[in-house]
Amino acid sequence: MPLLETLIEPQNVAGLWAVIGATSAASITLLGIFFNNLYENARRRKEREHTLVREAYFGGVEYLTYCQNKIQSILRNGSLIAEDHDREYSEKFYKLFMIASPKVIDIYSKLSIQYNDQLFSLGKEALLLQECIGQVALHKQGIDMALEAMKIANQNMDEYNDKNKNVPELWELHTEQYNNAVLDFEKNSEQRDAAHKKELLLRIKLLESGMKAFAESSQPTHAALSCMREELDRSLSRREFKRIQNNINLMQERMTQAYNAFIQELEAKIATMEQAA
């Protein structure tokens, strides 16, 4: 029987269509699996990228917080203290360059330069303050030593009087020791007061420089945060942004008021010292 006649027999036609149907269904299933895998791979890759971006940006926020806390630490302690986790936050900053968009990198680069300049400038002022504090402590030690010398000289003169010693040279020695101790006391007291006044003036200058640094870095810091929110699909409406900005301005205003009140206290101390001089 010819092949064509065999194929067109009813039972064979039905079998052929069954084979074609099964093949088509299998092909459609395979295509569905293929495209589903493509979609899932793309989705997982996008989620992985989004997670990396989110973690990098969270690290960027921690870096900004670290810089602001560093400035507050200088104002509070009057010194630039090296901390164990300085390197950790530096790494968080440089990780942004591997993940962040050019826009975010540009903002952070400029902001980092600004913070570094501020910390360097405040660090120099804090160093001068620490030197002055050291001078105050040194003169205070001189005062304590002079008081001790005066006490010993007094004891020697009392002992001399009690025993009715008739040794003029010894009495002159005790008197000279006492007078020298008094001179040392007066000299160190005067130098301590002058150094303490200078210390208060340097503290005031440091506080004023710190408040200026906060004011200058406030706007670019908020711009960096806003930019990262947009890239994380967390952009704010104008109303929401204004509300957050008002809260930030309120916190900064309260901080400025606290620093100004502290500056007024220091100025009052200086005025009291000048009146007593």
C-alpha positions as CSV (number, residue, x, y, z in Angstrom):
1,M,0.0,0.0,0.0
2,P,1.4,3.4,-0.9
3,L,2.6,5.5,2.1
4,L,0.2,8.4,1.4
5,E,-2.8,6.1,1.3
6,T,-1.6,4.6,4.6
7,L,-1.3,7.9,6.3
8,I,-4.8,9.1,5.3
9,E,-6.5,6.1,6.6
10,P,-8.8,7.3,9.4
11,Q,-7.1,5.5,12.2
12,N,-3.7,6.7,11.1
13,V,-4.9,10.3,10.7
14,A,-6.2,10.3,14.3
15,G,-2.9,9.0,15.5
16,L,-1.0,11.6,13.6
17,W,-3.0,14.4,15.0
18,A,-2.5,12.9,18.5
19,V,1.3,13.0,17.9
20,I,1.1,16.6,16.6
21,G,-1.0,17.6,19.5
22,A,1.3,16.1,22.1
23,T,4.3,17.6,20.4
24,S,2.7,21.0,20.3
25,A,1.7,20.8,24.0
26,A,5.2,19.7,25.0
27,S,6.7,22.6,23.0
28,I,4.3,25.1,24.5
29,T,5.1,23.7,28.0
30,L,8.8,23.9,27.4
31,L,8.5,27.5,26.1
32,G,6.4,28.4,29.1
33,I,9.1,27.0,31.4
34,F,11.8,28.8,29.4
35,F,10.2,32.2,29.6
36,N,9.2,31.6,33.2
37,N,12.8,30.9,34.1
38,L,13.9,34.0,32.2
39,Y,11.4,36.0,34.2
40,E,12.4,34.5,37.5
41,N,16.1,34.9,36.8
42,A,15.5,38.6,35.8
43,R,13.3,39.1,38.9
44,R,15.9,37.5,41.3
45,R,18.7,39.5,39.6
46,K,16.7,42.7,40.1
47,E,15.9,41.9,43.7
48,R,19.6,41.1,44.3
49,E,20.7,44.4,42.8
50,H,18.0,46.2,44.7
51,T,19.2,44.6,47.9
52,L,22.8,45.6,47.2
53,V,21.8,49.2,46.4
54,R,19.7,49.3,49.6
55,E,22.5,48.0,51.8
56,A,25.0,50.4,50.2
57,Y,22.7,53.4,50.6
58,F,21.9,52.4,54.2
59,G,25.7,52.3,54.7
60,G,25.8,55.8,53.1
61,V,23.3,57.0,55.7
62,E,25.4,55.5,58.5
63,Y,28.4,57.4,57.0
64,L,26.6,60.7,57.1
65,T,25.5,60.0,60.7
66,Y,29.1,59.1,61.6
67,C,30.4,62.4,60.2
68,Q,27.8,64.5,62.1
69,N,28.4,62.6,65.3
70,K,32.1,63.2,64.8
71,I,31.5,66.9,64.7
72,Q,29.3,66.7,67.8
73,S,32.0,64.7,69.6
74,I,34.6,67.4,68.9
75,L,32.2,70.1,70.2
76,R,31.3,68.0,73.3
77,N,34.8,66.7,74.2
78,G,36.9,69.5,72.8
79,S,39.1,67.0,71.0
80,L,39.2,64.8,67.9
81,I,39.1,61.2,69.2
82,A,40.1,58.4,66.9
83,E,37.6,55.6,67.2
84,D,37.9,51.8,66.5
85,H,35.2,51.8,63.9
86,D,36.5,54.8,61.8
87,R,37.7,52.3,59.1
88,E,34.3,50.6,59.1
89,Y,32.5,53.8,58.1
90,S,35.1,54.7,55.5
91,E,34.5,51.3,53.9
92,K,30.8,52.0,53.8
93,F,31.5,55.2,52.0
94,Y,33.7,53.7,49.3
95,K,31.2,50.8,48.8
96,L,28.9,53.4,47.3
97,F,31.3,53.9,44.4
98,M,30.7,50.2,43.4
99,I,26.9,50.4,43.7
100,A,25.5,53.9,43.6
101,S,24.4,55.9,40.5
102,P,26.7,58.6,39.2
103,K,24.3,61.2,40.6
104,V,24.6,59.8,44.1
105,I,28.4,59.4,43.8
106,D,28.7,63.0,42.7
107,I,26.7,64.3,45.7
108,Y,28.5,62.1,48.2
109,S,31.9,63.0,46.8
110,K,31.3,66.7,47.3
111,L,29.7,66.1,50.7
112,S,32.7,63.9,51.8
113,I,35.1,66.6,50.8
114,Q,33.1,69.2,52.8
115,Y,32.9,67.0,55.9
116,N,36.6,66.2,55.7
117,D,37.5,69.9,55.5
118,Q,35.2,70.7,58.4
119,L,36.6,67.9,60.6
120,F,40.2,69.0,59.7
121,S,39.4,72.6,60.6
122,L,37.6,71.7,63.8
123,G,40.4,69.3,64.7
124,K,43.0,72.1,64.5
125,E,40.8,74.3,66.8
126,A,40.3,71.4,69.2
127,L,44.1,70.8,69.3
128,L,44.7,74.4,70.3
129,L,42.0,74.0,73.0
130,Q,43.7,70.8,74.3
131,E,47.0,72.6,74.5
132,C,45.4,75.4,76.5
133,I,43.7,72.9,78.8
134,G,47.1,71.3,79.4
135,Q,48.5,74.7,80.4
136,V,45.7,75.2,82.9
137,A,46.4,71.8,84.4
138,L,50.2,72.6,84.5
139,H,49.6,75.9,86.3
140,K,47.2,74.2,88.7
141,Q,49.9,71.7,89.5
142,G,52.2,74.6,90.1
143,I,49.7,76.2,92.5
144,D,49.4,72.9,94.4
145,M,53.2,72.6,94.7
146,A,53.4,76.2,95.9
147,L,50.8,75.6,98.6
148,E,52.6,72.6,99.7
149,A,55.9,74.5,99.9
150,M,54.1,77.3,101.9
151,K,52.8,74.7,104.3
152,I,56.2,73.1,104.8
153,A,57.8,76.6,105.3
154,N,55.2,77.5,107.9
155,Q,55.8,74.2,109.7
156,N,59.5,74.9,109.8
157,M,59.0,78.4,111.1
158,D,56.5,77.1,113.8
159,E,59.1,74.5,114.8
160,Y,61.8,77.2,114.9
161,N,59.6,79.4,117.2
162,D,58.6,76.5,119.5
163,K,62.2,75.5,120.2
164,N,63.4,79.1,120.5
165,K,66.3,78.6,118.2
166,N,68.5,81.6,117.9
167,V,69.8,80.9,114.5
168,P,69.0,84.0,112.3
169,E,70.4,82.3,109.1
170,L,67.9,79.4,109.6
171,W,65.0,81.8,110.1
172,E,66.0,83.8,107.0
173,L,66.1,80.5,105.1
174,H,62.6,79.5,106.2
175,T,61.3,83.0,105.5
176,E,62.9,83.0,102.0
177,Q,61.4,79.6,101.3
178,Y,58.0,80.8,102.3
179,N,58.2,84.0,100.3
180,N,59.4,82.1,97.2
181,A,56.4,79.8,97.6
182,V,54.1,82.8,97.8
183,L,55.6,84.2,94.6
184,D,55.2,80.9,92.9
185,F,51.6,80.7,94.0
186,E,50.8,84.2,92.8
187,K,52.6,83.6,89.5
188,N,50.9,80.3,88.7
189,S,47.5,81.6,89.8
190,E,47.8,84.5,87.4
191,Q,49.0,82.3,84.6
192,R,46.3,79.8,85.3
193,D,43.6,82.4,85.2
194,A,44.9,83.8,81.9
195,A,45.1,80.2,80.4
196,H,41.6,79.5,81.7
197,K,40.2,82.6,80.1
198,K,41.9,81.6,76.8
199,E,40.4,78.1,77.2
200,L,36.9,79.5,77.5
201,L,37.5,81.8,74.4
202,L,38.7,78.8,72.4
203,R,35.7,76.8,73.5
204,I,33.4,79.5,72.3
205,K,35.2,79.7,69.0
206,L,35.0,75.9,68.6
207,L,31.3,75.9,69.3
208,E,30.7,78.7,66.8
209,S,32.7,76.9,64.1
210,G,30.8,73.7,64.8
211,M,27.4,75.4,64.5
212,K,28.6,76.9,61.2
213,A,29.7,73.5,60.0
214,F,26.3,72.0,60.8
215,A,24.5,74.8,58.9
216,E,26.7,74.5,55.8
217,S,26.4,70.7,55.6
218,S,22.7,70.5,56.4
219,Q,21.3,71.2,52.8
220,P,23.7,68.9,50.9
221,T,23.2,66.1,53.5
222,H,19.4,66.3,53.0
223,A,19.9,66.4,49.2
224,A,21.9,63.2,49.4
225,L,19.2,61.5,51.5
226,S,16.5,62.6,49.1
227,C,18.4,61.4,46.1
228,M,18.8,57.9,47.6
229,R,15.2,57.8,48.6
230,E,14.2,58.4,44.9
231,E,16.5,55.7,43.7
232,L,15.0,53.3,46.2
233,D,11.5,54.2,44.9
234,R,10.8,56.0,48.1
235,S,10.5,59.5,46.7
236,L,8.5,62.1,48.7
237,S,5.8,64.4,47.7
238,R,6.4,68.1,48.2
239,R,4.1,68.1,51.2
240,E,5.9,65.1,52.8
241,F,9.3,66.6,52.0
242,K,8.3,69.9,53.6
243,R,7.1,68.1,56.7
244,I,10.3,66.2,57.1
245,Q,12.3,69.4,56.4
246,N,10.4,71.3,59.1
247,N,11.2,68.5,61.6
248,I,14.9,68.6,60.7
249,N,14.9,72.4,61.0
250,L,13.3,72.2,64.4
251,M,15.9,69.8,65.7
252,Q,18.7,71.9,64.3
253,E,17.1,75.0,65.9
254,R,16.9,73.3,69.3
255,M,20.6,72.2,69.0
256,T,21.6,75.8,68.0
257,Q,19.7,77.2,71.0
258,A,21.5,74.7,73.3
259,Y,24.9,75.7,72.0
260,N,24.1,79.4,72.2
261,A,23.0,79.0,75.8
262,F,26.3,77.2,76.6
263,I,28.2,80.0,74.8
264,Q,26.4,82.6,77.0
265,E,27.4,80.6,80.1
266,L,31.1,80.7,79.0
267,E,30.9,84.4,78.2
268,A,29.4,85.0,81.7
269,K,32.4,83.2,83.3
270,I,34.8,85.3,81.3
271,A,33.1,88.5,82.5
272,T,33.2,87.3,86.1
273,M,36.9,86.6,85.8
274,E,37.6,90.0,84.2
275,Q,35.7,91.7,87.0
276,A,37.6,89.8,89.7
277,A,41.0,90.6,88.1
